[in-house]
Amino acid sequence: MSLVLVSSEPSEPDQKTATTAPTDTPMATPDPATLAEKNRQEEQVLKKRFIGMVLGLVFAHVYVALALAYSYMDDHNHLHTCWLPLLGAFICGMIFVFHVSIS
C-alpha cells in the first residue's frame, strides 16, 4: 500500500529555492555579562541536582541498613523483615535515579 500526493500544480523545480542569496547581517555577539549569569544559574541547578543524587544514594543505603538491623529470624527459622525501611530505601533510590536522569 503506497500513498500518492496529488497536486494540481505542474511539477517544475522551484527556482527560488535553488539560488539563495547570502545574508549580509553578521551574527550578534552575545553579551559576556549575560553569558556569565546564565552559566552561574546552570551551575546552581547542577549543584542542587548533585546534592539530590548524593543524599538519595546515602539515605537509600541508610534505610537498607535499618531494614537489615530490624530483620530477625524466629525459633522456626522464619525470616521476619521490617518492610517500612525497605520502602524508604526504594523511595530514596527513586530520588537518586530521578536526579541522575535529569542531569
TAPEUR-V241179 format. One record per pair of residues at least 24 apart in sequence whose ideal C-beta (glycine too) atoms are under 10 Angstrom apart, sorted by sequence separation. I is the first residue (numbers start at 1). GAP is how many residues later the second one is. D is the distance in Angstrom with one decimal. If there is no record, write none. Layout:
I_GAP_D + I_GAP_D
This chain:
63_24_8.2 + 64_24_9.0 + 65_24_9.0 + 63_25_4.0 + 64_25_4.8 + 62_26_8.4 + 63_26_3.7 + 64_26_9.8 + 62_27_8.1 + 63_27_8.3 + 60_28_8.1 + 61_28_7.8 + 63_28_8.3 + 64_28_9.3 + 59_29_7.5 + 60_29_4.9 + 63_29_6.1 + 64_29_9.2 + 59_30_8.0 + 60_30_8.0 + 62_30_8.0 + 63_30_8.8 + 60_31_8.4 + 61_31_8.5 + 59_32_8.8 + 60_32_3.9 + 61_32_9.5 + 59_33_4.2 + 60_33_4.5 + 58_34_8.2 + 59_34_9.1 + 60_34_9.0 + 56_35_9.0 + 57_35_7.7 + 60_35_8.1 + 56_36_5.1 + 57_36_8.0 + 59_36_7.9 + 60_36_6.2 + 55_37_8.0 + 56_37_6.9 + 59_37_8.6 + 60_37_9.8 + 56_38_7.9 + 57_38_9.0 + 58_38_9.1 + 56_39_3.8 + 57_39_4.9 + 55_40_7.6 + 56_40_3.2 + 57_40_9.8 + 55_41_8.3 + 56_41_7.8 + 53_42_8.5 + 54_42_8.5 + 56_42_7.8 + 57_42_9.3 + 52_43_6.5 + 53_43_5.7 + 56_43_6.2 + 57_43_9.3 + 52_44_7.7 + 53_44_9.1 + 55_44_8.8 + 56_44_8.7 + 53_45_9.0 + 54_45_8.9 + 52_46_7.7 + 53_46_4.3 + 52_47_3.9 + 53_47_5.8 + 51_48_8.5 + 52_48_9.2 + 49_49_9.3 + 50_49_7.8 + 53_49_9.9 + 49_50_5.0 + 50_50_9.9 + 52_50_9.2 + 53_50_7.4 + 48_51_8.7 + 49_51_8.5 + 52_51_9.2 + 49_52_9.9 + 49_53_6.5 + 50_53_7.6 + 49_54_4.9 + 45_57_9.4 + 46_57_7.0 + 45_58_9.2
